[in-house]
Amino acid sequence: MAIYILILNSIQIENFRNITKAKITLGEKLNLVLGVNAAGKTSFLEAIHFVTTGRSFRGARENTLINHNSSFARLVGTIQSREGERIIEMAFDRQGKKRLSVDKVSLKRMSELLNLSAVVSVAPSDIVIIVGPPDNRRRFLDTVLSHCFPAYLSSLSSYTKALRQKNALLREQGGTDFKQLDIWNKQLTEYGEYILSKRLLFMDFLKKRGKEIYYSLSKNEEVEFAYSGSFAFHKRETIRGDFQKALNENLKRELKLRQSVIGIHRDNIRTTIDRKPVRQYGSRGQQRCAMISMKFAALEFMERIRNEKPLLLLDEAVSELDEKRSVNLLGLSASVGQVIIASTFQPREVKLDSKTKFFEIADGNITPLL
């Protein structure tokens, strides 16, 4: 079976952060965007991520993405995917009005865009996946799996809505309406079963492939990735029943605390290097290598599930890595499909060929280099 490669052929940017106007045609393999700090390199990658996923990889709100001299922002991306060439257009203003279309047809759900595109970004700020609180690791899982399974994002949204309703009931009424509480719990177990089953599928892949990738970056160290759930289950076929049992057993505790304490919204990924928690005991380089291993494992998992190589965005990805690890990282990126690297310097380890395209960015202006 042939593997497709998602390629961003071109992007038009208007009033996005400090980029007032740009129209760029990209190379199908390696693209290097060079510029000094604060020139707009990260904003350029953020625009690409936004038009292909509908979200900022920095977690920024839409109104903060609009150039301060404008009332709106507009992005147009032309992608070549397994479904052929598609044109994605996105526009939004400061009043919260947003328009998203593919081939001039409006999209009703964000999951439609995620099913169309597949993108993995690696940025220095992603270190929070390792050192930050558990919600960063859950968000990482949910982002990967939303690209892989069309029903995942809608299931996650339904789970979140049921959880919000349950917590409101516990907080406002002390959970005394047991009939309504049971309704919310049934929804949590239904959607939670699906979400957890997909998370475990990815974790099976991450445990093996993530360890191999980490070893290629930093030999003589052994990393372990483990899923930590808020309730125990005997096997995957019994998740819903075991979830319901855990909810029943913790009913008094939830009534006392007036909040939900059991569910996939409290799960975590625990990462160790040589059996020591990397969050507490790892060096900055070890923590960054662990994060990169998770990202590249996600890249390969998405390819396996979608039968398509995702677009890879690297924002100063080699920062805080020593020279040896930097060389190994860039060797990994050479094995994927289309790659866009934003950097303050030209990485000398990158293998260049006729398909490599160079761009210079300064004060938000992007210029192709011959």
KANOR-V831689 format. One record per residue. SS is DSSP state (~ for helix, > for strand, _ for the rest). Layout:
BEGIN
ss={SS & SS}
END
This chain:
BEGIN
ss={_ & _ & _ & > & > & _ & > & > & > & > & > & > & > & > & > & > & _ & _ & > & > & > & > & > & > & > & _ & _ & _ & _ & > & > & > & > & > & _ & _ & _ & _ & _ & _ & ~ & ~ & ~ & ~ & ~ & ~ & ~ & ~ & ~ & ~ & ~ & ~ & ~ & _ & _ & _ & _ & _ & _ & _ & _ & ~ & ~ & ~ & ~ & > & _ & _ & _ & _ & _ & > & > & > & > & > & > & > & > & > & > & _ & _ & > & > & > & > & > & > & > & > & > & > & _ & _ & _ & _ & > & > & > & > & > & _ & _ & > & > & _ & _ & _ & ~ & ~ & ~ & ~ & ~ & ~ & ~ & _ & _ & > & > & > & > & > & ~ & ~ & ~ & ~ & ~ & ~ & ~ & ~ & _ & _ & ~ & ~ & ~ & ~ & ~ & ~ & ~ & ~ & ~ & ~ & ~ & ~ & ~ & ~ & ~ & _ & ~ & ~ & ~ & ~ & ~ & ~ & ~ & ~ & ~ & ~ & ~ & ~ & ~ & ~ & ~ & ~ & ~ & ~ & ~ & ~ & ~ & ~ & ~ & ~ & _ & _ & _ & _ & ~ & ~ & ~ & ~ & ~ & ~ & ~ & ~ & ~ & ~ & ~ & ~ & ~ & ~ & ~ & ~ & ~ & ~ & ~ & ~ & ~ & ~ & ~ & ~ & ~ & ~ & ~ & ~ & ~ & ~ & ~ & ~ & ~ & ~ & ~ & ~ & ~ & ~ & ~ & ~ & _ & _ & _ & _ & _ & > & > & > & > & > & > & _ & _ & _ & _ & _ & _ & _ & ~ & ~ & ~ & ~ & ~ & ~ & ~ & ~ & ~ & ~ & ~ & ~ & ~ & ~ & _ & ~ & ~ & ~ & ~ & ~ & ~ & ~ & _ & _ & _ & _ & _ & _ & ~ & ~ & ~ & _ & > & > & > & > & > & > & _ & _ & > & > & ~ & ~ & ~ & ~ & _ & _ & ~ & ~ & ~ & ~ & ~ & ~ & ~ & ~ & ~ & ~ & ~ & ~ & ~ & ~ & ~ & ~ & ~ & ~ & ~ & ~ & ~ & ~ & ~ & _ & > & > & _ & > & > & > & > & > & _ & _ & _ & _ & _ & _ & _ & ~ & ~ & ~ & ~ & ~ & ~ & ~ & ~ & ~ & ~ & ~ & _ & _ & _ & _ & _ & > & > & > & > & > & _ & _ & _ & _ & _ & _ & _ & _ & _ & _ & _ & _ & _ & > & > & > & > & > & > & _ & _ & > & > & > & > & > & _}
END
